[in-house]
């Protein structure tokens, strides 16, 4: 006679959302492991000054790179999630626009970044930072969106791992072959690895999803929604990238390097919460179309999970903080205290990310853009008020104030904002 499993096991979720969350989290763990090893290798080699300069340059490029593709990658995700027959046309449009706009933005970055950052390096290091952030990484993410739209979260997560794996290989080649352990000698390896990752990602879409030939189509509705998503991506990336550039500009490369290393630890701990949102995004789109009650139930479940995980992640940040100087070197000693100060950040970011997803899937993405734009304005103000006078402490205060205020604004708009149709 078969034996029933214990009741606690029967209550473990086994549906598509749980399975996709596990897949996304598993690949995120692999991504985190590769990123962590890359940070250890690079930070130990080039020190806080070099790492801080790289973080500031890449932060500016990443913020600008949010415009690559003009939002048509997210539009592809939305339209394909609703009807997979939309995929061939949406994929071709997104791929062509991402490639063309990425080149234009790369040239723009080369024109403005040297004057803004004012580092004593030539133009080639900026080109080597801009190529991955403005062209290659967006194309890799676009390929991941294609798999995510088909709810193939294993492949979607795997493509995100291509980026840190490429960085890791670049770091290994740098340590073996470079003339000296300096940032300018690492960056060419970094750029080449990003090109290979992007080519591999696009090839996987063609082989595994096999999008049939389709005409290029760009209608007024597509432009309106695509540009809306593009603006959304711009403010979203600005919230998570410009802080390093601001710290570099206002406090110098050494403080920027220490702050960036502490930030990376707490950002890693926030990944499972963002994995949940990534896995739930197609279902959030669908449940809103099915009815507000189903959508509300799903949102309440996600809120509860985010809170519980935020508490656990904050405790982990406090416990693991002392590992930073051990791994990165004693020159990164102050990063341990900074990581303890940032222990609240994973929970704040989890609620921030979930609030963003709730607004965009309930046809209120312009409210999301408003909240994130307000967050960027607050980030700039907090940076100017806190960082020059308080250094590392000011950088931590800048981030926590911005995350908390923006999360509160997002949920206030999600709760009380009036839904408007964007289609």
Beta strands, then each sheet from edge to edge (+ up, - down):
end
